[in-house]
Amino acid sequence: MDATERELRVKELLQQGEALAGTENYEEAMKKFDEAEQIDPENTRVYISKAIIYVAQQNFAAAEEQISRGLILDDKNGVLYFHRGNINFYQQKFDEAKLDFERAIDLGHETKLACFQLATLYNYLRDFENALYYYNKTLQKDPFYERALLKKVEVLLRLSRNNEAYVAANDFIDKKPEFFEGYHYKFISLMALGNLEEAKLVLDKAIERFPNDLGFKYDLMMYFDTVGDFQNALLVIETYFESDPVRFRRVKADKARLLYKMRDFERAEAAAVEVLNIEFSAEMAYYVMLSRLAAADFQNAVKYAQMIKEQNNVTDKEPYYAAYYYEALAYMKAGDAERAKTAFEEAQKVLRMATIEDPGRMNLYIYRALCYKAVGDNERAIEMTDYVISLTKGEFKEAYYIRGMIYKDMGEMEKAQADFAIVTESGSPLQNFIV
């Protein structure tokens, strides 16, 4: 077999093997690649093709071995580094994967997929600025690549660059009008920008265009929730999601949240218990705890408060810290002054340390104020509310309400009424506390 025939035969075998691999006939594909390797053992495409099959079979060690054989022949081949980067990424060897992708691009393999994979890696590592850079590089290679269009909007929203996200969502819609995601993210960006009226118009058009898409029904629920129309938000859930409570468990949690905002504690508890029967959720346990408090069932309120504290959920700390205050409050309302005193002291210590570690969490200062109010330390309680009011420039209305309660306890009714009036005039509902 002369050199020309040998080259043509290897090319033909690689094409046939890749076609077979595309139909997942890996065994026959590998036979073609083995034959190609016997004819031309220095052809790096052979080792890349074999590695791709091993990756598909999740045999990463064998895949890496093939890439290593290729690199022995040509350590300046960017395609080999790209595929080794994929192998490392799939095995969660992120540092190695990043170096491989960067090396591939440096060696000239700056393809759409290489840029996209590196962007995806940075996104996974929560390095959103670098992720955005490489998603943009991907779109320079292929302005219509829908996965990059989508991820770019997502990253911009994560970075709270909402104006840019709005522009990117419009770009997505212009280039890929058949994809629902563009409309969804245009709606989300408008909501984040506070342009609720335009957001609703976009959502209405999206629902008209994609009438069977439940994601837009969920967006509609979010819209009603945001504008404070909890009744219509609840109606959306009951109309579109109640029929399959297992599949839409997340929406059951939304229902509990809405009912709590409506101060329908009994139904909120029922919805929360349905979720808790499947898996523990600190937020759902929080709603049951508050419902038991509202029902003067202090024993069970304490039970759920302790349950939340024991779980100490690292991803949802708000119910955890709230449980310290509400457990103490339950003891106080039950008339157990000794246990209430001890619990309030513990709550004050925990909440103080939490605010030192994360001074931006305003609700924790409110819980501290409530603890001080409960034990009659009105001076410290007002110190907490004043701090929140000053730091948020009066935007955190709960601080005014709690301070009004403190002034009322102190008999300073004029000051109390002034604070209550600020809350009333703001039209901002108080969602966080039973008073």
N, C-alpha and C positions, 0 to 999 in steps of 0.2 A: 504494500500500500504506500503510494508516494505521499509527499508532504501535503499536497493540495487535497487529495482524497481523504487523508487522515483528518485534516482540518474540517472538511465538509461533514465527515462521519461524526465527529465529536459535536459539531454544531447541531446536527440532526438529532443525535441522541439526547442532548441537553433540552432541545425543544420538545421532544416527545416525553421526556421525563417530567419536565415542568408542566406539560399538559395533563399528564396522568396525576401528578401531585395536585393539580387544580381540581380534579374530581375525587380527591382523597384516596386514590389508589396508590398508596405509598409503597407498597411492596413492589409493584411493577415499576414504579418510578425509580426506586432505588436500584433496581437491576439495570436500568438505562444509565444511571449515573455511574454505577460500578464499571460498566463497559466503557463509558467515556473516560473514566479515570485510568483504566488499563491502557487505552490508546494514548492518552495525553495526561500523565500524572502531574504536569506542571500547570494545568489549567485551573486557575483559582475559582472560576465560576462553578466548577464541579463541587468544590468544598462548600461554597455558599449554598448551592442547591441542596446538598445533603443536610447542611445545618438547618435549613428552613424546614425540612421534613422532620428532623429530630425535635425542633421547637414545637411543631404542630402536634407531635406525640408527647410533648413535655419531658423529653429526655434531654435535659439541658447540658448534662455532662458530655454526652456524645456530640451535641451541637457545638459546644465550646471546643471540643477536640478537633472538629472539622475546621473551624475558623482558625485555630492555632496552626493547623497544617497549611492553610492558605497563607497566613502571615509569615511563615518560614520562607515561603516562595516570594512574597511581595509585602514587605512591611510598610509600604507607602500606599497601600490600596485602601482608599477611604471607604469603599463598600464593605470590606471585611470588618473594619472598625464599627461601622454602622450596625452590622448584624450582631457583632459581639456586644454592642451597647444594648440592643434589644434583649439578648440573652441575659445580660446582667440585670436589666430592668425587670424582666419577668421573674427573676429570682430575688428581687428587692435589694440588689446590690447597687444602691443608688449612686454612691460616689464613683464606683467603677463605671457605671453606665454613663454618667455625665462626662467623665473624661473620654470615654470612647466616642460619644456623639460629637463632642467638641473636636476630637482628633479627626473624625471623619469629615467634618465640615472644613477644618483647616487644610485637609489634604485634597480639597476640591469637590467632595461629595456633598455639596450644599443643595440638596434636593428638597422638594416639598416635604417629603416624609421625614427626612433627617431633621429639618427645622421643626416640624410638628412634634416629633418624638422628644426632642430636647425641650420644647415648650411644655409638653405634657409632663415631663419629668420635673421641671421647675415648678409647674402648677401643683404637682403632687407634694413637692417639698415646701409649698406655700411661699415660694419666692416669686410673688406675682409680677413684680416689675420685669424680671428676666423672662418669665413666662410670656408676658405681653410682647416683649421685644421679639421673641422667636415666633409667636403667632403672627405678628406683623411680617416677619421674614417669610413665613409660610405663604401668606397671602400675596406677597410680592411675586412668588413663584407661580401661584395659582389663585387669582383673586376670587374665584368662584368655589373654592374648596370649602364645602359647607361645615365640616367639622371645625376648621380653624375659625370661620365666621362665627360659629356658635360659641366656641371657647373664648374668643376675644371679648365678646359681650359679657360673658360670665365673669371673666377676670376683671374687667372694668367695673362691674357692679361690686365685686369683692373689694376693690380698691376705693369704692364710693366715688368713683369718677363718673357720676351719673349722666352728666351732659354728654360725655364721650360715649357712654354706653347707649344713650338714646340715638346718637348719630350712627354708631356701629349697628344697632338693631335695624335702623332704616336701611342701611347698606345691605344687611342680610336679607331683608324683605325685597329690596329691589333686585338682588341677584338670584334669590331663591324663594320666590313667592309661594311655591308649593309646600314649603316647610313651615309648620305651625310655630316653631320655636322663635322665629323672628318677631312675630306678633306678640308672643308671650313676653319676650324680653323688652319689647318696646313698651308694653303695658307696665312691666315692673320698673323700668327706668323712669317712666312718667310718675308713677306712684312715689318713687324715691325722691323725685324732684318736687313733689307736692302739687303737681299739676293733675289734680284728681278728675277734673271735668274732661280733659283730653284723654286721660287714661281710660275713662269709661267709654268714650267714643271708640277708641281703638279696640277695646274689649268687645263692644257690641258688634263691630265689623268682623272681628275674629270669630266670634260665635256664629255669625251669619255664614262665614266662609267655611268654618269647620264645625258644623252643628252637632256632630257626634263625639267631639273631643271633650272628655271629662276634665282634662286639665284646665280648660277655659272656664268650666263651671266652678272649679276650685278657685280660680282667679276671681271669679265673680263673688264668691263667698268672702275672699280676702278684701275685695273692694268694699263690700257692705260693712265688714268688720271695721275697716279703717275709718270709714265715714261715720261710724257709730250707729248704723242701722242694723242692730243685732238681730232683730226679728226676721228681716229678709235674708240675712246671712244664714240664720238657722233654717229658714225655709229652703234655701238652696241645698243644704246638707240633707234635709229630710226628703227632698224631691229626688235627688240624684245619687245619693250615697248610702242611704239607710238600708237598701235592699241587700247589701253584701258587707256586713259589719266586720267580717274577718279580713277580706281584701282591703277594706277601707278603714282599718283600725286607726290610722293616723287621723282620719276625719272624725272618728268617734272622740278622739282627744280634743279636736277643734270644737266639737259640739259641747263638751264639758266646759271648755274655756269660754265659749259664748254664753252659756247658761249662767256661769259664774259672773260674767260681766253684767248680765241682766238681773243679777242678785236672786236668781231662781236656784237657791242652794240645794233644794231637794232633788230636782232633776239633774243638776250639775253633778251631784254625788252619784246618782244612778248611772250616768254616762261614764263617770270616772271609774266606778267600780267595775264596769264591763271591761275597761282597758286593763285594770289591775288584775282581773281574773285571768288575763292572758300573759301579762308581764308587768314587772314593777316599773312604775314611773313616779319619780319624785313629784312632778307637777300634779299628776292625778291624785296622789296621796295627799298633797297639799289642799286640793279642792275638797276631798272628803273630810280632812281635818277641820277646815273652815265651816263646812256644812254641819259637822257635829257640834262645833262651837255655837253656831247660830241656833241649833236645836237644843242647846243647854245640855248636851250629852258630853259632859266634860271628861268622863272616863275614856270614851273612845277618841275624843279629841287628843288626849294625851297619848293614847296608843298610836295614833297615826303620826303624831309629832315625833315620837321616839322611833318609829319605823323609818321616817325620813332621815333622822339623825344617824341611825345605825347604818343605813345604806351609804350615806356621805357621798352622794353622786358627784363625781368630779366634773361632769359636763354641764350640770344644772345646779349651781350653788344657791340660787335664789330661794327655792323651797327649803333647802338645808338651813340657811341662816334664819329664815322666817320661823322655822319650827322651834328654835330656841325661845323666841318671844312668845309664840302662841302656846307652847307648853306651859310656860310660866303663867300666862294669862288664864289658861284653863284651870290651873290650881287656884288662882286668885278668885275666879268666878265660882269655883266649887267651895270656897270658904276655907281652903287649906292654906292659911297664911304662912305657916312655917315653910312648907314645901315651895310655895310661891316665892318667898323671899330668897331662898336658896337658888331657885331656878332663874329668877331675875338677875341675881348676881352672876351666875354662870353665863347667862345670855349677854350681859354687859361686857364680860371679859372676852367672849368669843367674837362678838360684834366689833369691839374696839380693835382687836388684833386684825380682823378682816379689813376694817377701814384703813388701818395703817399699811397693810399689804396692798390694798387696792383702793386708794382714796377717791377714785372716780365713781364708785358705786353709791349713788345717792340713796337708794332704798335702805341701805344698811344704816345710814345716819338716822333715817326715819325710825327704824326699829330701835335704835339706841335711844332716840327721843321718847318713844313709847315706853321703853323700859324705865327710863328715869321718871316719866310721868306716873307710871304705875306705882312706884315706890315713894312718890311725893317729892322728888328732887326736881322741882319745876325750873330752877335756875339752869341746871345742866340740860334739861330737856329743851328749853328755849335756845340755849347755846347751839344745840344740834340743828334745830329747825332754822335758826338764823344763818348758820353756816351754809345750809343747803340753798336757802333763798339767795344769799349773796353769790354763791358759786355758780348757780344756774340762772342768775339774773331774773329770778322770779318765775322761771318756766316750769319748775317742778311744783305743781299746785298742791300735792299732798302735804308739802311742808307748811303751807298756809293753813290748811285744814287742821293739821295736828297742833300747830301753834294756837289756832283758835280754840281748840279743845282745852289746851293748857291754860290759856287766859280765862276761859270759862270756869275751870276748876278754881282759879285764883280769885274769881269774883270780878275780874276786869272785863265786864260785858261789852263795853264800847270797843275795846281792842279786839275782842273775840268776834264781834259782829263785823268789824272791818275786814278781818281775815276771811271769814266765811263769805263775805260779799265778793272778795277777789276770786274765790273759787267759783261761785255761782255765775259771775259775769264772764268768766273765761269760757264757760260752756264745756270745759274739759272734765269728763267723768272720772271719778275716783275709782280705780279698779283694784287697788291692792290691799285694802284693809277692811275688816269688820269693825265698826265703831258703834 
